[in-house]
């Protein structure tokens, strides 16, 4: 088993626990996948989707299961992750998403019925708006500046500003077996190692056995048809210490 999935992460996240979530939320997930696929077909190149299917689906399933009241998203870009997060909150029937980005492409892309009264977007550098991050945030999603400097800022400033023990995920860590030098990923992985915090990743480059196992689950559930074509899934998931 890959070192990336050793230990109990986010309440015991593993291939086995995720397989159970795929089954538990199968029908709702199928509906969201269909909606996202159709949205992507209609928007074409005006929606530059970042998360691949595994990352997006795992994100949706974990938000469904953890049922956060206040979810914070750092980095929206064109809104692909935002739509998955809002879909999960909608299907939970509770929760509010607080999103931050220096660009506002997301505002033009997120459907009004998804945004409804469950979304607050702040345009600007989150480093200048840390006071707007709820102190009782209970789920954290980060996909923004991937440089080491920004990563050092958020481990030193953002992480202490939210509660310990909350589900956290960071994108663009494992494009290969190891994070790129002087990258966000290298800073985060080092920080997790120093804190002795295990993480989970569905990265095909880092943990190909995870993708193989989850692909089998999706085939069994007739969820194998891609929403978008991508084999790059470098996100990591962990519990904030």
Residue, then its C-alpha position, 0 to 999 in steps of 0.5 A: x500500500x502506498x505511503x500516501x494512504x497510511x494511517x487514519x485520515x479525515x476520519x479514516x479515509x481510504x479506498x475502502x471508505x471511499x468505496x462505501x461513499x460511492x455506494x452510499x451517494x451513488x444516485x446523487x453523485x450520478x445526477x451531479x456528474x450528469x449536470x456537470x458534464x452537460x454544463x461543460x459541454x455547453x460552456x466548452x472552453x469558457x469553463x477551464x475545469x481544474x479538478x479531474x473526475x476522481x478529485x471532484x467526486x471525492x470532494x463531493x462525497x467527503x463534503x456530503x459525508x462531513x456535512x460542513x456548516x462553513x466551507x472555505x474555498x481558496x482559489x476558484x479560477x473558473x468555478x469548476x470546484x466551486x460548482x462541485x462544492x455547492x452541489x454537495x452543500x445543496x444536496x446536504x440541505x445545509x452549509x455555506x461556502x466562502x470562496x476567495x480568488x483574485x479573479x472573478x471568472x467564477x461569478x459568471x459561471x456558477x449558476x444562480x440556482x447553485x449559488x442561491x443563499x449558500x455562497x459568498x465570494x470575495x474578490x481579492x488576495x486571501x492574504x489581505x482578507x484573512x479576517x473574512x475567513x470564518x473562525x469556525x470554518x469546518x472544511x477547507x479547500x485550497x487550490x490557488x497560488x502553487x508557489x512555496x511562498x503562498x504555501x508558507x503563508x497559509x500554513x503559518x497564518x490560515x491554518x492557525x486561524x481555523x479549528x484543528x481537526x477539520x477536513x482539508x484538501x490541497x490541489x496540485x501536490x503530486x503531478x509526479x512521485x514527488x512534489x516539485x522542488x520549491x513548490x506549494x506541494x513541497x512545503x505542505x508535504x514537509x509540514x505534514x511530515x513534521x506534524x506527523x500527519x498522514x494524508x490521502x491522495x488519488x494521484x495516479x503518479x503517486x498512488x496508482x493503486x488508488x485509481x485502479x481500485x476506485x475505477x473498479x468501483x465506478x465501473x460496478x456502479x456504471x459511473x465510468x463514463x468520464x465527466x471530463x478527460x484528465x488523468x492528472x489528479x494531484x490533490x491531497x486530503x488530510x485532517x488539519x492538526 
